[in-house]
Amino acid sequence: MAPGSPRRPRVAVVGHVEWVTFARVRALPAPGEIVRASDTWEEAGGGGGVAAVQLARLAGGCDFFTAAGDRAVARLRELGVTVHPADRPTRRAFTHTDDAGERTITILDPRVVPHGDDPLPWERLADCDAVYFTGGDAAAARAARRARVMVATPRAHEALTGIALDALVLSGSDVDEVTWAEGLDARWTVATGGAEGGRWVGREEDGTWAAAPVPGPPVDAYGCGDTFAAALTLALGYGRALPDALAFAARCGAACLTGRGPYGASLPAP
């Protein structure tokens, strides 16, 4: 799809969702310390859930193939996502966010992902311009690969063996993600570096990008990386060149930093 086309890309996410309890604290507690939260709330999150919400906002809609319980599914639908869920308990997580805007996440349950034999409308993925894959089994990954563009996180590495990806997005400071990425096949491997921007490695050339200015005081880093991946998926679905797609993704990730939780900030227009 060419840049500037009047039709927005049709996009989807295949992956996981978490039900997250957030606690705002001045600073992370030291060993043995008791701290009081100034704010607490709960939200549907996780890499797949956040990406699906942000894609729904940016593209005007998003199909989300996942495995979750009723509460998370209802919340995602309130946020504008078209959810196709396999009925399983939602994984839970706890997140501290501190006054510097940093987040620290504790996962409470095993990962819950959709499977290719779940009775979901997998055929819809063949009509998608771009799909972001955060989790699922090998059959789910093969269904996602039917989309024109497939972006993925190496955290789903076990399902991605033998899948030719358009882009693989990882945190350059996460040792596990860097290691998992080495065994995967991607046209571009995109490693984010936070305030330092990031670096991408392609089959024919490599490059870097600069971090986008944060358009306001930093509030909460939760979801910034997932928002970056969602925006990159959308931009590649539009057919934009990688440097332009990365610049747009960086602006969206920076904007996310200025809001409470993953959905509190407005994102720039595609």
C-alpha positions in Angstrom: 0.0 0.0 0.0 1.5 3.3 -1.0 2.1 6.2 1.4 -0.7 8.7 1.4 -3.3 6.2 0.3 -6.8 7.2 1.5 -7.5 3.7 2.8 -5.9 2.9 6.2 -4.2 -0.5 6.4 -6.1 -3.4 7.9 -4.1 -4.5 10.9 -4.2 -7.3 13.5 -2.3 -8.5 16.6 -1.8 -12.1 17.5 -0.7 -12.6 21.1 -1.1 -12.3 24.8 -2.9 -9.9 27.1 -2.4 -9.4 30.9 -4.6 -8.0 33.6 -2.2 -5.5 35.2 -2.4 -3.8 38.7 -0.5 -0.5 38.7 0.9 1.3 41.7 2.4 4.7 41.5 5.2 5.2 44.0 7.8 7.9 44.7 10.6 5.3 44.1 10.9 1.6 44.0 11.1 0.2 47.6 14.5 -0.8 48.8 14.9 -4.2 50.5 12.8 -4.3 53.7 11.2 -0.9 53.0 7.5 -0.1 53.1 6.2 2.5 50.6 2.8 4.0 50.1 1.3 4.2 46.6 -0.1 7.6 45.6 -2.3 6.1 42.9 -3.5 2.5 42.0 -5.5 1.2 39.1 -6.1 -1.9 37.0 -6.0 -2.2 33.2 -5.7 -4.7 30.3 -2.1 -4.6 29.2 0.7 -6.9 28.1 2.5 -6.6 24.8 -0.3 -7.9 22.7 -3.0 -6.0 24.5 -1.3 -2.7 24.4 -0.3 -3.0 20.7 -3.9 -3.9 19.8 -5.3 -0.9 21.6 -2.8 1.5 20.0 -3.3 0.0 16.5 -7.1 0.4 17.0 -6.5 4.1 17.8 -4.0 4.7 15.0 -5.7 2.7 12.2 -9.3 3.0 13.2 -9.6 -0.7 14.1 -7.6 -3.8 15.0 -8.4 -7.5 15.1 -6.8 -9.1 18.2 -6.4 -12.9 18.3 -5.7 -13.8 21.9 -6.5 -16.1 24.9 -8.1 -14.3 27.9 -11.0 -14.2 30.3 -14.1 -12.1 30.2 -12.9 -9.1 32.1 -9.9 -8.4 29.9 -11.9 -9.1 26.7 -14.6 -6.6 27.8 -12.1 -3.9 28.6 -10.3 -4.3 25.3 -13.6 -4.0 23.5 -14.4 -0.8 25.4 -11.0 0.5 24.1 -12.1 -0.1 20.5 -10.4 -3.5 19.7 -12.2 -6.3 17.8 -11.2 -9.2 20.1 -11.3 -12.8 19.0 -10.6 -14.7 22.2 -10.0 -18.3 23.2 -11.5 -18.6 26.6 -8.7 -19.1 29.1 -7.7 -17.3 32.4 -6.0 -14.0 31.8 -2.4 -13.8 33.0 -1.9 -11.3 35.8 0.9 -8.8 36.4 1.9 -6.1 38.9 3.6 -2.9 37.9 5.3 -0.1 39.9 5.6 3.2 38.2 7.9 5.8 39.9 8.2 9.5 39.9 10.9 9.3 37.2 8.3 7.6 34.9 10.1 4.2 34.9 8.1 1.0 35.3 9.0 -2.3 36.9 6.9 -5.3 36.1 6.3 -8.5 38.0 4.5 -11.3 36.1 2.3 -13.5 38.3 1.3 -16.3 36.0 2.5 -18.4 33.1 2.2 -17.0 29.6 -1.2 -17.5 28.0 -1.4 -17.4 24.2 -3.7 -18.4 21.4 -3.3 -21.7 19.5 -3.9 -22.3 15.8 -6.5 -25.0 16.7 -8.5 -22.5 18.8 -11.8 -21.9 17.0 -11.0 -18.3 16.0 -11.5 -16.7 12.6 -7.9 -17.1 11.5 -8.8 -16.7 7.8 -9.2 -12.9 8.5 -5.4 -12.6 8.8 -5.0 -13.3 5.1 -6.7 -10.0 4.3 -4.5 -8.0 6.6 -2.0 -5.5 5.4 0.1 -5.9 8.6 0.1 -8.2 11.7 2.1 -7.9 14.9 2.8 -11.2 16.6 3.6 -11.3 20.4 2.7 -14.9 21.2 1.0 -18.1 20.0 1.9 -21.5 18.8 3.5 -22.4 15.5 0.1 -22.8 13.8 -0.9 -19.3 15.0 2.4 -17.9 13.6 1.8 -19.5 10.2 -1.7 -18.0 10.1 -0.2 -14.6 10.9 2.3 -15.0 8.2 -0.5 -14.9 5.6 -0.7 -11.1 6.1 1.3 -9.0 3.7 3.6 -7.7 6.5 4.4 -9.6 9.7 6.2 -8.0 12.6 7.1 -9.9 15.8 8.8 -9.9 19.1 11.5 -12.5 19.8 9.7 -13.3 23.0 7.5 -15.5 20.8 10.7 -17.2 19.4 9.5 -20.8 19.9 6.6 -20.3 17.5 8.7 -18.3 14.9 11.2 -20.9 13.8 11.1 -21.2 10.0 8.9 -18.0 9.7 10.2 -15.3 7.4 9.5 -12.0 9.2 9.5 -8.6 7.8 10.6 -7.0 11.0 11.7 -8.3 14.4 11.4 -5.7 17.3 13.4 -6.1 20.5 14.9 -4.2 23.4 18.6 -3.8 22.8 19.2 -3.9 26.5 17.3 -7.2 27.1 19.8 -10.0 27.0 17.2 -12.7 26.5 15.5 -10.9 23.5 18.9 -10.3 21.9 19.8 -14.0 22.2 16.4 -15.2 20.9 16.6 -12.9 17.9 19.8 -14.5 16.7 18.0 -17.7 15.7 15.2 -16.0 13.8 14.8 -15.0 10.1 13.8 -11.3 9.6 14.3 -8.8 6.8 15.0 -6.2 9.5 16.0 -6.7 13.1 15.1 -3.5 15.0 16.7 -3.0 18.5 15.4 -0.1 20.6 17.6 1.8 22.9 15.2 4.1 24.8 16.5 7.7 24.9 19.4 6.7 22.7 17.2 5.9 19.8 18.0 2.5 18.3 19.7 0.4 15.6 18.4 -1.8 12.8 20.2 -4.6 11.0 19.0 -5.6 7.5 19.9 -8.3 5.0 21.6 -5.7 2.8 22.3 -2.7 5.0 22.2 -1.4 8.6 21.2 1.9 10.2 20.3 3.8 13.2 17.5 6.2 14.3 17.4 9.0 16.8 15.0 9.1 19.7 12.0 11.4 19.2 11.6 14.4 21.6 9.2 13.6 24.4 6.2 16.0 23.9 5.7 16.7 27.6 6.8 15.6 31.1 7.5 11.9 31.4 4.8 10.1 33.4 4.8 6.4 32.8 7.1 4.2 30.6 4.7 1.3 30.7 3.7 0.4 27.1 6.1 2.7 25.3 7.9 -0.2 23.6 4.7 -1.9 22.7 3.4 1.3 21.3 6.6 1.7 19.2 6.1 -1.8 17.8 2.4 -1.2 17.0 3.2 2.1 15.2 6.1 0.4 13.2 3.7 -2.3 12.2 1.1 0.2 11.0 3.7 2.3 9.1 5.1 -0.8 7.3 1.5 -1.7 6.5 1.2 1.6 4.8 4.2 0.7 2.7 6.5 3.3 4.2 10.3 3.0 3.9 11.9 1.7 7.1 13.5 5.0 8.1 10.2 6.8 7.9 8.4 4.0 9.7 11.0 4.0 12.5 10.7 7.8 12.9 6.9 7.5 13.2 7.2 4.6 15.7 9.7 6.7 17.8 7.3 9.6 18.0 4.5 7.3 19.1 6.6 5.6 21.8 7.7 9.0 23.1 4.1 10.3 23.2 3.1 7.2 25.2 5.6 8.2 27.9 3.6 11.3 28.8 0.4 9.5 29.8 -0.8 7.6 32.9 -0.7 3.9 32.0 -0.4 2.7 28.4 -3.4 4.6 27.1 -3.3 7.9 28.8 -1.6 9.9 26.1 -2.7 11.0 22.6 -0.6 9.5 19.8 0.5 11.4 16.6 -1.5 10.9 13.5 0.0 8.4 11.0 
